[in-house]
Amino acid sequence: MTASRTRAGRWKLLSTALPPLLGLACAAMTLIVNAPESPARTQAYKAVAPVADTYFRQSWMLLAPYSVDYNGEVFYQVEYQNASGRHTTEPKSLSRKMADTAREVRVAPNRMGAVGLYIGVELGSLHDKQVTVDQARKKALSDFAGQQSELKALWQAAKTDTTTVLSPLVDQLHLDGKVTRLRAYYTYTPVKRFDARHSSQEPRSEVFTDLGWFDYRPGAQPWTS
């Protein structure tokens, strides 16, 4: 009987003391997260980061998930030739075209939207791979040649995929001449943050990855075949 009362007393003490202790821990974590930048804060934050970043970290929106940080968009141009010479079309957005096509076609619309998204991800990954290769070159790493070869293969695969996707779009332009070359590039545009919504300065787009000009080769329509 005495042992049973002892255990019951321990559980009662634990249940009484635990909530205040958790409250103090959360309060301490909040103070650390919101403390001014300093070496002490940096060290303390490492201890609370697994919990704070996983469950409590937010962007500018209160009690909402992270907002989009940037807009990525794939543009393309077409070079064609006729009796009057060579001509180049104005840049057109492949990403917006695929999004519009997904809205118009009711059969598996997500597949059309995924085409533009896939090319965007492919060109974006080329940029990341190029950064890795550049760093390896600067550090004179032993596997630099292998990474360079892999980057070259990825670059060629991106050109092949892009010209296959662009082929039906080029046909829809009904250009007055023979199509000779294509160009595709991926732009990165930061999203204007909520706390900067009143600023007159608009985010500027920059070209993240540029495949340059490459030969046009008619291909299958990947969103219908």
Secondary structure, DSSP 8 states (H G I E B T S, - for coil): -HHHHHHHHHHHHHHHHHHHHHHHHHHHHHHHHHS-S-HHHHHHHHHHHHHIIIII---SSTTS-----EEEEEEEEEEEEETTEEEE---EEHHHHHHHHHHH--SSHHHHHHHHHHHHHHHHHHHHHHHHHHHHHHHT-TTHHHHHHHHHHHHHHHHHHHHHHHHHHHHHH--SSEEEEEEEEEEEEE---GGGTT-S-----EEEEEEEEEE------TTT-
